[in-house]
């Protein structure tokens, strides 16, 4: 594990600082918007502007990386992203906030692509599960820590906005000053979703499905907890429990995926998430405050690691020069699911009740498992999809060349013996 993480240690440190600031902003902005009496529609539009910017960032990140490289793009995006929290605190206007959230979404989409493509470039198929699981574990932990930082100061003051800005700014320091070699500039940067699907159907559809479930959770978990209890603090505790559950099991599941295969572990985790969701639905009216948080932790421990497993599986089958486009495409699939997911889940909740959120997530996880089963069956029965690992191909070529050389030598020796006779 030490050898796997050493080449990306500086990047992981920078990402942890960066995402702490992101977690603080994610909680601070809706709280301050409510204090400023922004309308519900305005708050929704501000949230949508973030994902609009995120989508554009996924589409344009490849061009930026190709133009100036990973390190310069990381430094530029952190500089821009660090300015927006300060402007949020200075310009208390919903229209301005919508524009700023658009810029923030763009910056963080590019930063995520740079980080994830860099991690994949510096890992191998044998350790990619551990590397990526460590990254997601850190992500979940620091996002939760950033959310809790909102308790440090009154959100009416500028202090929290300044802290968020400082955190995003200093995130560039370990990356820019690192001696570790950055990835090569990619030759291909154009996103190609059909090509992405051909590379990894499970990774592509997996990221879409995970966006559908996780996006619904982030948007509607407070509505779910409000139906369970009038205690407003439950939403914070429940969501934090889910995040920590995901952080706890992230690394073990990544390690298992390196040993037993990504798809097998992905199916097991998705089934576990579906089972935890069904238990939540069945016990929601009888479980205690502690019990509901433990169930939320159980669900998060299965649901949140799925993204790392899907991404690692996709990059196992990608060419080295495709890391940026693959990372951008997978994030785009996840982001698309995260936009649509809350609408689908809210419709289910309207038909049922607040527990419909977990009926919805259970259904998506089961459908994901069924899709993976179909893909495994097709790959096992389709010779054209059975790829030989590059290392094995080299070994085979080497063995074959040895065989032909030995055969030619033996043939030449036999001719010499015949001539001598």
N, C-alpha and C positions, 0 to 999 in steps of 0.2 A: 504493500500500500504506500509506503514511504517513497519508493522509487516512482510509483505512478503519479503521485501528487507533486513531487518536487519541481517538475518543469512548469507547473501552472500555479505554484504557491502564491506568487505575487498577484496573479490575476484573481485568484480566489479571495485574497485579502482585499483587493480593490473592489471586487463585486460585493463583498459583505458590507463594506462601508457605504457603497453606493445604494444598496437595497435597504439599508437601515433608514437612509434619508427618504427613499421611496415609500417605505412603510409609514413613516411619520406623516408625509404629505397625504397619503391615501386616507388616513383617519382625520387629520387636521382640517382638510378643506371642506368636507361635508358638514363637520361640526361648526366651523366658522360661517359657512353659508347659511346654516339654520339660524345662527345668532344674528346674522345680518338680514334675516327675513327674506332671503331669496325664495321665490316660488318653487314649488315641487317640480313644475315643468322646467324651470331654469336649471335646477340642480340636475335633472335628468339630461338636459341638453349638454350641460358641462361634462357630465360623465360620458355621454356619447361622443363629444369632441375628442376626448382622450383616445378612444378606440379608433376614431377616424384618423387621427394622427398616427396611431400605432400601425394601422393598416398601410398608410403611405410610407412609413418608415421601413416596414418589411419589404415594400416594393423597391425602395430607392437605396437601401443599405448596401447592396452589392456594388452599385456604381461608385459610391463613396469610398468603399474599401479598395476597389480596383484603382481608384484615382490616387489615393494618398497612403493606403496601407492601414492595418489594424490599429496601431498605436496612435497615430495622428487622429483617426476617426474617434477613437475612445476619448482622447483628450478634448477634442472639439465638442463632442456631444455632452461630456460632463460639464464643460464650461457653460454651454447654453442651458443645460438642464438645471444648473445651480442658480442661474439668474431668475428663473421663473418663480420659485417660492418667495423670493423677496418682492417681486412685482405683484404677486398675489396679495401680500400683506399691505402693499402701498396703494394698490388700485382696486378698491372694493366695488367692483361692477360686474354683474353676471356676464355681460358680453365680453368684457376684457378677460374674465376668468375662462370663458369658453375658448378664446384664442390661446391663452396661456396653457390650458390643458391639452389643446391640440399640439402645441409645440412640445410639451412634456411627453405626450404619447409618441410623437415622432422620435424624440431623442432616445427614449427608453427602448423602443423597438430596435433602433440601430445598435444600441448598447447591448441588448440581449443577443442580437445576431453576432456581434463581434465576440462577445464572451463565449457563446456556445460553439461557434465555428472554431474559435481558438482552442477550446477544450477538446473538441473532437479531433482537431489536427494534431494535438500533442498526446493523444491516447491511441491505444490499439484495440483490436477486437477483444483481446484477452483482459484488458483492464478498464474498458470504456464504461462498464456498468458501475464500477467503484468510483471512477472520476466524476461521472455525471451525477451519481447519487449523492456524492459529497457536496457537489455544487448545489443541488436542489435542497439538501438538508440545511446547508448554510443559508440559502435563500429564505426558506420557510422560517428558520429561527430568527434571522435578523429582521424580517418583515414583522414578525410578532413583537420583537423588541422595539422596533420603530413605532408600532402602534401604541405600546405602553408608554412611550416617551411623551405622549400627549398629556400625561398627568403631571409633567414637570412644571409647566407654567400655565397661566390662564390663556386659552386660545384667542382671547380678545387682543392680547399684546403681540408685539412683533417677535418675541423671543423664540417661539417655536418655528416660525418661518425662517429666522436667521439660522437656527440649528440645522434645519433641513438643508438650507443652502450650503452651509459649511461642510456637512457630511458628503454631499454630492461633489463638492469641489475637491476635497482632499482624497476622494476615491481614485483620482487619476495618478496620485503620487507613486504608489507602489508599482503601478503598471508602467508608467513612463520611465522610472528609474531602475526597473528590473533589468538584469543581465540576461534573462532567459530570451531565447530566440523567438521572434514573432513568426506567425505563419507567412508563407509566401503569398504574394498578391494573386488572387484567383484569375484565371483566364476567362472563365464563364461566369457572368453575373446575372443573366436574365432568368427570372423566375419562370419555371415551367412545371406547372402542377401535374399535367399528364406524365411528364418524365419522372417527377417525384413519386407518383403512384407506381410507376413501373419499377422504380428502385426499391420501394418498400410499401406495398399496399397496407400492411399492418401498421407501420409507422404513420402513414398519412391519415388513414381513417381513425387510427388510435388518437392522434392529436386532435382531430375534429371532435371525436366523442368526449375526450377529456375536457376540451373547451366547453362543450355543451353542459357537462355536469359541474365543473368547477366554476364556470361563469355564473351559473344559476345559484350555486352555493354562496358566492361572494355577494351577489345582489339580494338574495331572498332569505338568507339565514336569519337576519334580524326579524323578518316577518314571521318566520317559523317559530322563533323563540317567543315572540309576542303572543302567539296563539297558545303557547304552553304556560306562560307566566307573565304577570304584569311587571315583574322585576326587570327594570331596564338594564341592569348590570348583567343579566343572563346572556344577552347577545354577545357582549365582549368576552365573557368567560367561555361560552360555547364555541365561538369562532377561534379563540386562542387555543382551546383544547384540541380542536380539529387540526390546527396548524402544527402544534407540538406532536400530535400523534403521527402526522406525516413526516416530521423531522426525525422522530425516533426510529421508525422502520425504513426510512429511505435508504440508509447505507446497507442494512442487512439484505433488503430485497435486491439492491444493485449487486451485492456480492453473490447472491444466489443466481442472479441472471447471468453472471460471468461463468458460473459453474454448470448450470442446468438449462441454459437457453433463455433468451429474452421472452419469446412468445409463451413459454410454459409459465414463467413467473408472472408475466402480464395477465394471463388468463386467471391464475390463482388469485392475484390481487384484485382483479375486477370482480370475481365471484365473491371474494371476501367483502368488498365494498357493497355489493348488492345485498349480501346477507346482513351486514350491519345496518343498512338502510331499512330492510324489512323489519328487523328487530326494533328499530326506532319507531316505525309506524305502529307496530303492534303494542308497544309498551308506553307510548307517549303520555297516556292519561293516568298511568300508575307509578311511573318511575320518579325518584326523588331528584332534587336539584343536583346533587353529586352524580347520581346515576345518569342523568341526561348528558352531563358533560363527559362522563366516561364513554357513553355510547358515541358521542360526537368525536371523541378521540379515536375510538375504534374505527369509525368510518373514515376519518382523515388519514389514519395510518395505512389504509388500503387505497384510498382514492388519490391522494396527492403524489405518491411515488409513481403513479402510472405514466405521467408525462416523461420522466427521466427514462423509464423503460422503453417507451415508444420511440423517443429520440435516439437512444443508444442503438435500438434495433435498426432504425433507418440508416444511421451513419455506418453501421457495420457493412452495409451493402453499397455505400456511396464511394465514388472515386475521390482521391485526395483533393483534386481541384474543384470538387463540387460541394465542399463543406459549407461555404458561405451561402450558396443558393439553396442547399438542403435545409440549413438552419432557418433561413428566411422563409422558405416555403412551409416548414413545419410550424413556425410561429404564426404565419398567416392563417393556416388551418385552425390552429388553436384559437387565435383571435376571432376568426369568423364564428367558431362554435360559441365563444364567450359572449358574442353579441346576440346570437340567436337564442342561446340557452335560457336566459331569463324570461323571454317571451313565452317559450314553450312550457317552461316550468310553472309560470304564473297561470297559464291556461289550465294546467292540470290542477293547480291549487284552487282555482275558481270552481272546477267541477267537483273536487273532493273537499279538502280543507287545508289547513297549513301543512299537515303531514304529507300532502301531495307532492311537496318538494322532494321527499325521499322516495316516494313511489316512482317519480320521474327519474331520479338518479339511478335507482335500481334497474329500471327498464333499459336505460342507456348502457349501463355496465353489462347487462345480460346480452344485449344486442352486440356489444363489442366482443364478448366472448364467442358468440355464435359466428361472427365474422372471422375471428382468428381461427376457429375450428375449420371453417370452410377453406381458408387459405392454406392451412396445414394439409388438409386432405388433397387440395388441388396440387400443391407442390410435390407431395409424395407420389401422385399419380401422373404428373406431367414431366416427362423427361427433359423438355426444353427449359424448365425452371430449376433444374438441379445443377447448381453451379459448383465448380471445383474451386476451393480456396486458392488464391494466387500462390501462396507458399507451396501448397501441394502440387499445383501445376508445374512450378519450377522443379520440384523434386522429381516429378514424373518425367519431365523433359530431360533432366539430368540422367535419370536412370535409363531412359530409352536411348539416349546418345551413347551411354556407356555400353549398352547391350549391342548396338549396331557397330560400335568401334571394335568390341571384342569379337563379334562375328566376322568382321572384315579381317582382323588380324589372324583369326583361326583359318579363314579361307586362304589367306596369303601363305600361311605356313604350310597348309596342305598342298598348295601348288608348288611350293619350293621343294617339299618332300618328293612329290611326283617327278619333278624335274631332276632331282638328284638320283632317283631310281632309274 
